[in-house]
Amino acid sequence: MQSQIRGGTRWKRFAVVMVPGVAATAAIGVGLAQGALAASFAVSGQEFKVTAEYLDGRGFAQYGGVDMGYANVKEGDQVVPRPVAISTFKNATITNMCQSVVTPDVPIFGKITLKLKAGEDPKNPVVAENLYLDITDLKADAEFENIDIGMAAKDTGAGKFAKGPVVKDHSINQNGFAQQATRAQLRNVQQKAWATTAASFKLSGLSMKLHKGDGPGVECY
């Protein structure tokens, strides 16, 4: 079986359907809510959780990769490679989205969770363009249209249906396993991710709050 190689890490190819999330901070949250702005989000050394009632994505593609994040160790911060499923959408709408990330060891308070909610009104969902996600875990009910499974990563976006964005990152195994579909619909989503990038994000009805503690009832799930 052919292996994926990126950033010096080798791991077996796989195909896992994933769904997007957004790691936003208070500094950029208001700007994203007001309009479509370029966005690139990552939580150093931490996974963030995302839930969504419904995601409707067009131009879907997925392939394996490695997220080069930072981890705090005794000797200081160092880069740590993490295998991920890179999922991409040309455009997507998301209904009733929740995103949460936990900051540990805050002086006096301990663990603090930042929780973001948006798109609760089905008539005004979250809207994303050219979405790329580094994801590690997903639970959802999924439905696909015109799906191709087992193609090479370099051929996504270039097949007979011209589906997901073309892979341009040369550090990815261009001949590695990939899949794509003209449309992906996911319901009752629970997801974990390390990073999200997008050409634009528009979050209607944005709500962002800080909560003490972590776990179910505090985080999105």
Secondary structure, DSSP 8 states (H G I E B T S, - for coil): --EEEETTEEEE-------------HHHHHHHHHS-EEEEEE-TT--EEEEEEEEEEEEEEEEEEEEEEEEEETTEEEEEEEEEEEEEEEEEEEEEEEEEEEEEEETTTEEEEEEEEE--STTS-EEEEEEEEEEEEEEEEEEEEEEEEEEEGGGTTSSTT--S-----TTS-TTSEEEEEEEEEEEEEEEEEEEEEEEEEE-TT-EEEEEES-SBTTB--
